[in-house]
Amino acid sequence: MKTTVIGAGAAGMMCAILAAEAGLSVTLIEQNERLGKKLYITGKGRCNFTNVCEPSEFLENVLSNPRFLYSSIYSLTPKDTVSLFESWGLRTKTERGRRAFPSSDRSADVIDMFRDRLKRCKVRVLLNTKAEEILTDNGCIRGVSVTENGVPRTIESDLCVIATGGISYPSTGATGDGYRFAKSSGHALTELSPSLVPISCLEEYVIEMQGLSLKNVGFHIKSGRKEVYSGFGELMFTHFGITGPLVLSASAKAGAYVGKEGTTAWIDLKPALTEEMLDARLLRIFEENPNRDLKNILPELYPSKLQTGVLKASGLDPDLKVHDLTKEARRKLIAVTKHFPVTLTALRGFNEAVVTKGGVSVRDINPSTMESRFVSGLYFIGEVLDVDAYTGGYNLQIAWSTAACAAAAMAEKKEA
Ligand SMILES: Cc1cc2nc3c(=O)[nH]c(=O)nc-3n(C[C@H](O)[C@H](O)[C@H](O)COP(=O)(O)OP(=O)(O)OC[C@H]3O[C@@H](n4cnc5c(N)ncnc54)[C@H](O)[C@@H]3O)c2cc1C
């Protein structure tokens, strides 16, 4: 059966190889001049290609529609991915948090592995070729119209896989064409928003702290009285607000609340200390330094860039003598340390987002095959679907697993 896979990213390359190995005649088309442009920049150039956890734990780290992925994650588990890549000649290693990488720390080696494998199993790869339209006939796939190096033509196909990714990091080819294809063939789309993305903040003192990186802090978001995010880890201040692993996770879990009325957020600068412990510590520092200015004892508690932020957020006079500090002033310092306020104004844009939240509605896709419920022979895999997860290798595993699931289903169709 003639199969066209659109998009030579993570999902498309995996699907093309597995389908070809199962005996299908596969053409892989990619609008870019090279394979895996986004894969190349993953994991800061090291490619955190999976998280070697059990499928149940994997699903706990998927934020949108984890149940939809139940079948596919079992068709290629994270452990299977590691074994498969090793069998294809990639040496791998697993680091803290079970994050798997190529041993060389080079994402380029993952792409080379795919290039080599595509060649071995005789997938026809067409670069500089853009899919323009999916051609259907009576609810079945007929082909794909493309422009190859600017020249239009039709690729006849019995099966077609859409692996065009989302719209984050558009410079890698994430143009959102897959959404257009899905819509024109009758599929619903859920709202798109940037996820795993930095967050802009209102306060000037936050911006003034740009360059400061805090490890082991708490970050909390509330909507009214309900806590919608609570996490612990690393956070950085930038020229627009905040970023870092903790903030990216918060954007993925509670991004919908950012910029909304009734949303409050704060950083716990000393999560290991209770308010009572902090009070005792402050009292001791104050007793030892009664004649110093407040600003001169803060280095005992906070790194230098944070001291100005704490003073501004608390509204305390930096030149106040310690012996003049009231109980109320001490209470303010404790409040700011445990609840350092940040007003989250907006998520940064798709240009800076690791993934796109939302996409082709999973209600219109068969979770056991990734096939469209409306067009026979049409499959959707990877980030184009309304599925997304936390950082840590989970998003690439979604690409591998949905690709393997579709390839297996197409192979079965061939046998039937
Ligand atoms: C900076 C960054 C770092 C990341 N790091 C990690 C990480 O370490 N671990 C992890 O798990 N996830 C990571 N991710 C997320 C991960 O890269 C994506 O989830 C994954 O690449 C999605 O795979 P995909 O195949 O669905 O889409 P993509 O990899 O985006 O591939 C889609 C391909 O389709 C092509 N295409 C689109 N439209 C057309 C068309 N009309 N015709 C022809 N071709 C077309 C595009 O050019 C592109 O090559 C990272 C993302 C970013 C942006």
Ligand as a Chemical Component Dictionary entry (heavy atoms), coordinates in Angstrom:
data_LIG
# 
_chem_comp.id                   LIG 
_chem_comp.type                 NON-POLYMER 
_chem_comp.pdbx_formal_charge   0 
_chem_comp.three_letter_code    LIG 
# 
loop_
_chem_comp_atom.comp_id 
_chem_comp_atom.atom_id 
_chem_comp_atom.alt_atom_id 
_chem_comp_atom.type_symbol 
_chem_comp_atom.charge 
_chem_comp_atom.model_Cartn_x 
_chem_comp_atom.model_Cartn_y 
_chem_comp_atom.model_Cartn_z 
_chem_comp_atom.pdbx_ordinal 
LIG C1  C1  C 0 13.408 24.148 22.285 1  
LIG C2  C2  C 0 12.675 22.840 22.439 2  
LIG C3  C3  C 0 13.231 21.838 23.206 3  
LIG C4  C4  C 0 12.547 20.625 23.376 4  
LIG N1  N1  N 0 13.140 19.641 24.097 5  
LIG C5  C5  C 0 12.489 18.466 24.282 6  
LIG C6  C6  C 0 13.123 17.396 24.980 7  
LIG O1  O1  O 0 14.302 17.461 25.336 8  
LIG N2  N2  N 0 12.390 16.279 25.201 9  
LIG C7  C7  C 0 11.092 16.144 24.749 10 
LIG O2  O2  O 0 10.473 15.106 25.017 11 
LIG N3  N3  N 0 10.502 17.114 24.032 12 
LIG C8  C8  C 0 11.179 18.259 23.766 13 
LIG N4  N4  N 0 10.589 19.244 23.010 14 
LIG C9  C9  C 0 9.262  18.979 22.403 15 
LIG C10 C10 C 0 9.431  18.102 21.137 16 
LIG O3  O3  O 0 10.433 18.655 20.327 17 
LIG C11 C11 C 0 8.123  18.000 20.355 18 
LIG O4  O4  O 0 7.119  17.548 21.208 19 
LIG C12 C12 C 0 8.287  17.040 19.174 20 
LIG O5  O5  O 0 9.305  17.493 18.296 21 
LIG C13 C13 C 0 6.999  16.877 18.392 22 
LIG O6  O6  O 0 7.248  16.007 17.319 23 
LIG P1  P1  P 0 6.395  16.054 15.983 24 
LIG O7  O7  O 0 7.021  15.090 15.062 25 
LIG O8  O8  O 0 4.962  15.899 16.305 26 
LIG O9  O9  O 0 6.576  17.534 15.415 27 
LIG P2  P2  P 0 7.906  18.245 14.860 28 
LIG O10 O10 O 0 9.108  17.660 15.475 29 
LIG O11 O11 O 0 7.661  19.706 15.001 30 
LIG O12 O12 O 0 7.924  17.872 13.307 31 
LIG C14 C14 C 0 6.960  18.316 12.398 32 
LIG C15 C15 C 0 7.596  18.395 11.008 33 
LIG O13 O13 O 0 6.575  18.553 10.029 34 
LIG C16 C16 C 0 7.043  19.448 9.029  35 
LIG N5  N5  N 0 5.885  20.035 8.340  36 
LIG C17 C17 C 0 4.922  20.838 8.882  37 
LIG N6  N6  N 0 4.019  21.176 7.932  38 
LIG C18 C18 C 0 4.417  20.569 6.773  39 
LIG C19 C19 C 0 3.903  20.545 5.461  40 
LIG N7  N7  N 0 2.784  21.199 5.106  41 
LIG N8  N8  N 0 4.574  19.821 4.523  42 
LIG C20 C20 C 0 5.714  19.152 4.824  43 
LIG N9  N9  N 0 6.262  19.159 6.068  44 
LIG C21 C21 C 0 5.609  19.848 7.029  45 
LIG C22 C22 C 0 7.841  20.470 9.829  46 
LIG O14 O14 O 0 8.723  21.178 8.994  47 
LIG C23 C23 C 0 8.530  19.581 10.862 48 
LIG O15 O15 O 0 9.792  19.138 10.408 49 
LIG C24 C24 C 0 11.272 20.441 22.777 50 
LIG C25 C25 C 0 10.724 21.449 21.984 51 
LIG C26 C26 C 0 11.418 22.642 21.805 52 
LIG C27 C27 C 0 10.821 23.704 20.943 53 
# 
loop_
_chem_comp_bond.comp_id 
_chem_comp_bond.atom_id_1 
_chem_comp_bond.atom_id_2 
_chem_comp_bond.value_order 
_chem_comp_bond.pdbx_ordinal 
LIG C1  C2  SING 1  
LIG C2  C3  SING 2  
LIG C2  C26 DOUB 3  
LIG C3  C4  DOUB 4  
LIG C4  N1  SING 5  
LIG C4  C24 SING 6  
LIG N1  C5  DOUB 7  
LIG C5  C6  SING 8  
LIG C5  C8  SING 9  
LIG C6  O1  DOUB 10 
LIG C6  N2  SING 11 
LIG N2  C7  SING 12 
LIG C7  O2  DOUB 13 
LIG C7  N3  SING 14 
LIG N3  C8  DOUB 15 
LIG C8  N4  SING 16 
LIG N4  C9  SING 17 
LIG N4  C24 SING 18 
LIG C9  C10 SING 19 
LIG C10 O3  SING 20 
LIG C10 C11 SING 21 
LIG C11 O4  SING 22 
LIG C11 C12 SING 23 
LIG C12 O5  SING 24 
LIG C12 C13 SING 25 
LIG C13 O6  SING 26 
LIG O6  P1  SING 27 
LIG P1  O7  DOUB 28 
LIG P1  O8  SING 29 
LIG P1  O9  SING 30 
LIG O9  P2  SING 31 
LIG P2  O10 DOUB 32 
LIG P2  O11 SING 33 
LIG P2  O12 SING 34 
LIG O12 C14 SING 35 
LIG C14 C15 SING 36 
LIG C15 O13 SING 37 
LIG C15 C23 SING 38 
LIG O13 C16 SING 39 
LIG C16 N5  SING 40 
LIG C16 C22 SING 41 
LIG N5  C17 SING 42 
LIG N5  C21 SING 43 
LIG C17 N6  DOUB 44 
LIG N6  C18 SING 45 
LIG C18 C19 SING 46 
LIG C18 C21 DOUB 47 
LIG C19 N7  SING 48 
LIG C19 N8  DOUB 49 
LIG N8  C20 SING 50 
LIG C20 N9  DOUB 51 
LIG N9  C21 SING 52 
LIG C22 O14 SING 53 
LIG C22 C23 SING 54 
LIG C23 O15 SING 55 
LIG C24 C25 DOUB 56 
LIG C25 C26 SING 57 
LIG C26 C27 SING 58 
# 
